[in-house]
Amino acid sequence: MINRRLFLKQTATAAMLTPLAIDTLTFPASGKLKNFGFISGIIGKELKGDWKAVLRQVASFGYTELETGGFLGESADSFLAFLKETGLNLVAGGFEFKATEDDLKKSMTQLKNLKVRYAVVYWPWYTGGPFKLEHCKKSAERLNYLGKVCKDNGMILCWHNHNQEFTPMETGMPFDYLMNNTDKNLVFCELDLYWVKKGGGDPLAVLKKYPGRFPLLHVKDMAPGAAMDFECPGSGIIDFAPLFSEAEKQGIKHYFVERDNVPDGLACLKSAGEYLKSVNF
């Protein structure tokens, strides 16, 4: 039987928790990234040496996935066997947007040999920015074609954004044009959160605007200051927690750490790994 003192204490506590009071309570975030990966270019210099030791070290930082367009060692099969032994899963690989038909076939063969699920074009344009409507039309047409080619080869096409897609053109934004004028069943986007912000966009708003179109995220941070320079995830000004929360709601499973012009790739991956393991959302 509950005693009178405990009953009064519980009643007083309940009375304090009016709807307004409950709304102002702060509950700890419970989300955690289940896995995260990296793009091989961040340690391009290091991989020219003892690449096996380097990849083992990166795996020890907590990374489980890899994005790269080629293999190291004797063959694709031996490379994949090593990755499996190390605990790394090769998820995505890149190829050239403007490739000739012969080169495109070679790229598809190589990516199939690497057993990647996602084939990525990192610059989905025939020219540099700023982009006009005519550029967008040509790129969208090409992306739809490449999406069909990738599907026929058992892969999913993703294009990678930069900041130029968020510079206004004659009507609207190039980013929105590509998203709205490509086949949503064939063409997806590897969303680079840093470049969205650099271009003046809101990464969270972009995620919410096109749910289901972002199977891969590039995670790199932005240094403070007007230059908006690159930074390793967790060391800059981007608040990743709400971005990860929305991504998890959408079922996004692949997060790849990236940083351009990195002075020390291994140090960056180590600090980013510690951050990604600790961040709550």
C-alpha positions in Angstrom: 0.0 0.0 0.0 1.3 3.4 -0.9 2.1 5.6 2.2 0.6 9.0 2.6 4.0 10.8 2.3 4.9 9.1 -1.0 1.3 9.8 -2.3 1.6 13.5 -1.6 5.1 13.7 -3.2 3.9 12.0 -6.4 0.8 14.2 -6.5 2.9 17.4 -6.1 5.3 16.3 -8.8 2.4 15.5 -11.2 0.9 18.9 -10.6 4.1 20.6 -11.5 4.2 18.9 -14.9 1.6 21.0 -16.6 1.5 20.7 -20.4 3.6 23.9 -20.5 6.1 22.5 -18.1 6.4 19.2 -20.0 6.9 21.1 -23.3 9.9 22.9 -21.7 11.6 19.8 -20.4 14.7 18.7 -22.3 15.0 15.0 -23.0 18.3 13.5 -24.0 18.7 12.5 -27.6 18.7 8.8 -28.2 19.8 8.4 -31.8 23.3 7.2 -32.8 24.8 6.5 -36.2 24.7 2.7 -36.7 27.7 2.9 -39.1 29.7 5.4 -41.0 32.3 5.3 -43.8 34.8 7.4 -45.6 35.8 8.2 -49.2 39.3 7.0 -50.1 40.4 10.3 -51.5 40.8 11.7 -48.0 43.8 9.4 -47.4 45.0 9.3 -51.0 48.5 10.2 -50.1 48.7 7.6 -47.3 47.3 4.8 -49.5 50.3 5.2 -51.9 52.4 3.5 -49.2 51.4 0.5 -47.0 47.7 0.7 -47.9 46.8 -2.4 -46.0 48.2 -1.0 -42.8 46.5 2.3 -43.5 43.0 0.7 -44.0 43.4 -1.4 -40.9 44.1 1.7 -39.0 41.1 3.5 -40.4 38.9 0.5 -39.5 40.2 0.7 -35.9 38.7 4.2 -35.8 35.3 2.7 -36.1 34.7 3.0 -39.9 32.8 0.2 -41.5 32.2 1.5 -45.1 34.2 2.7 -48.0 33.6 4.7 -51.1 36.2 4.4 -53.9 36.3 3.9 -57.7 39.1 1.4 -58.0 40.9 -1.4 -56.3 44.3 -1.7 -54.5 46.6 -4.7 -54.9 46.5 -7.4 -57.5 42.8 -7.6 -58.3 39.3 -6.5 -57.4 38.7 -9.9 -55.8 41.8 -9.8 -53.6 41.0 -6.2 -52.6 37.4 -7.1 -51.6 38.7 -10.1 -49.6 41.0 -7.9 -47.7 38.3 -5.4 -47.0 36.0 -8.1 -45.7 38.8 -9.3 -43.4 39.3 -5.8 -42.2 35.6 -5.1 -41.6 35.1 -2.6 -44.4 32.3 -2.8 -46.8 32.8 -1.2 -50.3 29.5 0.6 -50.9 30.0 3.2 -53.7 32.4 4.0 -56.5 32.8 6.8 -59.0 32.9 7.1 -62.8 33.1 9.8 -65.3 29.9 11.7 -66.3 31.1 12.5 -69.8 32.6 9.1 -70.5 32.5 7.8 -74.1 30.4 4.6 -74.6 33.6 2.5 -74.6 34.8 4.1 -71.4 31.4 3.9 -69.8 31.3 0.1 -70.5 34.8 -0.2 -68.9 33.6 1.7 -65.8 30.5 -0.4 -65.4 32.6 -3.5 -65.6 35.0 -2.3 -63.0 32.3 -1.2 -60.6 30.5 -4.5 -61.0 33.8 -6.3 -60.3 34.0 -4.2 -57.1 30.4 -5.2 -56.3 29.4 -1.7 -55.4 25.7 -0.9 -55.0 26.0 2.8 -55.9 27.7 4.3 -58.9 28.5 8.0 -58.5 29.3 10.9 -60.9 31.0 13.6 -58.9 30.5 16.4 -61.5 27.2 16.0 -63.4 27.9 18.8 -65.8 29.3 19.4 -69.3 30.7 22.8 -68.2 31.7 24.8 -65.1 29.3 27.0 -63.3 27.4 29.2 -63.0 24.8 27.1 -64.7 21.9 28.1 -67.0 18.7 26.3 -67.9 20.3 24.9 -71.1 23.1 23.3 -69.0 20.5 21.8 -66.7 18.5 20.3 -69.5 21.6 18.6 -71.0 22.7 17.3 -67.6 19.2 15.9 -66.7 19.0 14.1 -70.0 22.4 12.6 -69.5 21.7 11.6 -65.9 18.5 9.8 -66.9 20.5 7.9 -69.5 23.2 7.0 -67.0 20.6 6.0 -64.5 19.2 3.4 -67.0 22.7 2.2 -67.8 23.5 1.7 -64.1 20.3 -0.1 -63.4 20.9 -2.4 -66.4 24.3 -3.2 -64.7 22.7 -3.9 -61.3 23.7 -0.6 -59.7 22.0 2.7 -58.6 23.2 6.0 -60.0 23.9 8.9 -57.7 25.1 12.4 -58.7 27.2 14.5 -56.3 26.3 18.1 -55.7 28.6 21.1 -55.1 27.8 24.7 -54.2 27.1 25.8 -57.8 23.8 24.0 -57.9 22.5 26.5 -55.4 23.3 29.6 -57.4 20.0 30.9 -58.9 19.6 30.8 -62.7 17.0 32.2 -65.1 14.3 30.3 -63.2 14.9 28.5 -60.0 17.9 26.6 -58.8 20.0 24.1 -60.8 19.7 21.7 -57.9 15.9 21.7 -58.0 15.9 21.3 -61.7 18.0 18.2 -61.6 16.0 16.7 -58.8 12.7 17.5 -60.6 13.6 16.6 -64.1 15.3 13.2 -63.5 13.6 9.9 -63.1 13.2 9.4 -59.3 13.4 5.7 -59.8 16.7 5.8 -61.7 18.6 8.9 -60.5 19.5 9.7 -56.9 21.8 12.2 -55.2 24.8 11.7 -52.9 24.1 14.9 -50.9 27.2 16.8 -49.8 26.0 18.7 -46.7 29.0 21.1 -46.7 28.5 22.1 -50.3 24.8 22.8 -49.8 25.6 25.2 -46.9 28.5 26.7 -48.9 26.1 27.5 -51.7 23.7 29.3 -49.4 21.2 26.4 -49.0 19.8 24.8 -45.9 20.9 21.1 -45.8 18.0 20.2 -43.5 15.4 21.8 -45.7 16.9 20.0 -48.8 16.8 16.7 -47.0 13.1 17.3 -46.1 12.2 18.5 -49.6 13.3 15.4 -51.4 12.9 12.4 -49.1 13.9 9.1 -50.6 16.4 10.6 -53.1 19.5 10.6 -50.9 20.8 7.1 -50.2 24.3 8.5 -49.6 25.5 11.5 -47.6 28.9 13.2 -47.7 29.8 14.4 -44.3 32.3 17.2 -44.1 32.3 20.3 -41.9 32.8 24.0 -42.4 35.4 26.2 -40.7 34.2 29.4 -39.1 34.9 32.6 -41.0 33.9 34.3 -44.3 36.0 31.9 -46.4 33.8 29.0 -45.3 36.8 26.6 -45.7 36.8 22.8 -45.3 37.0 21.2 -41.9 36.9 17.7 -40.5 33.4 16.6 -39.2 32.9 17.7 -35.6 35.6 20.4 -35.8 33.5 23.1 -37.6 30.3 25.0 -37.4 27.8 22.6 -39.0 25.3 21.1 -36.6 25.0 17.5 -37.8 22.7 16.2 -35.1 19.4 17.4 -36.7 20.7 16.4 -40.1 21.4 12.9 -38.9 18.1 12.7 -37.2 16.2 13.6 -40.4 18.4 11.2 -42.4 17.7 8.3 -40.0 13.9 9.0 -40.2 14.2 8.7 -44.0 16.1 5.4 -43.7 19.5 6.8 -45.0 22.1 4.3 -44.1 25.4 5.5 -45.7 27.4 8.4 -44.3 30.8 9.0 -45.8 33.4 11.4 -44.2 35.1 13.6 -46.7 37.3 16.7 -46.6 39.0 18.4 -49.5 42.6 19.7 -49.2 43.1 17.8 -46.0 46.6 18.2 -44.5 46.5 14.9 -42.6 43.9 12.5 -43.7 44.4 9.9 -41.0 44.2 12.5 -38.2 41.0 13.9 -39.8 39.4 10.4 -40.0 40.4 9.7 -36.4 38.9 12.9 -35.0 35.8 12.5 -37.2 35.3 8.9 -36.1 35.4 9.9 -32.5 32.9 12.6 -33.2 30.5 10.4 -35.2 30.6 7.7 -32.5 29.7 10.3 -29.8 27.1 12.5 -31.5 23.5 12.1 -30.2 20.4 13.1 -32.2 
